Amino acid sequence: MYIEQRSDDDVAQLQHRIRTEKDAAQRDRYRVVVLAIEGHPTKEIQQRLERSRGFVQRWAYVYRDHGLDAIAAAPCGGSSPKLDAAQQVRFIERFKAGPTDADAGVCRLGGQEAVRILQQEFGVAYSLTTAYDLLHRHGLSCLRPRPKHRKSDEAAQQQWLDDAPLLSGKCVINIPISGSKCGSRTKHASANRAR
């Protein structure tokens, strides 16, 4: 395969990009073009870079037809976020504030509640996994100790513990004591018969 160099300094620029590029696939694209300009056969370029024939030909021809800038990786996008940065901050503040009267009496907010808040208060539909990802990106975790309910009464809980019959020391269990010293429930006479 031989690709003609489009500009006099293209090989020097490609060599510089090969040395500085961190992405292995992008680095191999540059190498394909350099090797093609040097006149190496397609099969040899494939073996040296351990890439497919299609990869080698695609990037050599992209350089041939469109030049050096066409080889550069296009930015990988992804979908735009459903909430802008200001809305995300408002959501996180709302989530950190804890449950309100609109949260149907729950004592803590979790993933399902995050999905519901996003739907009802912010008008965007999130899946449970995406809601967890949003919380995680802002330093929140779905795994945390269960908080105390805001309406819990410490004095009433202690009173219940004090009055509970099975937890108090007042209950005495009547267990008959056997005459055997080993603690087994066999009769004394049966021990003598075994001899």
Secondary structure, 3 states (H helix, E strand, C coil): CCCCCCCCCHHHHHHHHHHHCCCHHHHHHHHHHHHHHCCCCHHHHHHHHCCCHHHHHHHHHHHHHHCHHHCCCCCCCCCCCCCCHHHHHHHHHHHHHCCCHHHCCCCCCCHHHHHHHHHHHHCCCCCHHHHHHHHHHCCCCCCCCCCCCCCCCHHHHHHHHHHCCCCCCCCCCCCCCCCCCCCCCCCHHHHHHCC
